[in-house]
Amino acid sequence: MNIRIGGASAALAVLLTAALAGPAHADDHDTRPAGYRTATAAGPVHGFETKGDYVHFSHTVSNTINAHGWWKKYDGPATHAKITIWLQVKSGSGWKTLDKGVKTVPSGGGSNKRAVANWKCTNLIAKNHFRTVVDADIVGYPDGASKLTTKTQTLYCGL
């Protein structure tokens, strides 16, 4: 059996690309993962997801909190992303950055494929609210300004 791919397939590809690049609306039934973004170049749409874990106590350094940021590639030719992670504490009505980590990594996560931000607690009595903001900038491809903000964690970690 021979399969022909012609103008109709090309038109369908253009329509699908335009649909994926459009903004998401609250009433859309978008099955892409939360944090999924697209990076556009002179060609096709490239999908990836910005990922990050919650602020938590370090398993290797006592009295220290940390968090990690990474990216997951879904398609496209990109091989690396510059990950920036900000560890923040609630301060009044806003957020104050305690530490910033930056690392260029391949897709995937894991100890050598992520950026880290950490903070040494002055005591374990004072209770504070922490979160992280993670940005993945795909190397060689422009993308939007959206960032991942993790859920706030309440930890006994004095500043």
Secondary structure as GFF3:
##gff-version 3
##sequence-region A 1 159
A	DSSP	alpha_helix	7	21	.	.	.	ID=ss1
A	DSSP	beta_strand	36	40	.	.	.	ID=ss2
A	DSSP	beta_strand	45	52	.	.	.	ID=ss3
A	DSSP	beta_strand	56	57	.	.	.	ID=ss4
A	DSSP	beta_strand	64	73	.	.	.	ID=ss5
A	DSSP	beta_strand	80	91	.	.	.	ID=ss6
A	DSSP	beta_strand	94	106	.	.	.	ID=ss7
A	DSSP	beta_strand	115	120	.	.	.	ID=ss8
A	DSSP	beta_strand	127	138	.	.	.	ID=ss9
A	DSSP	beta_strand	148	149	.	.	.	ID=ss10
A	DSSP	beta_strand	153	156	.	.	.	ID=ss11
###
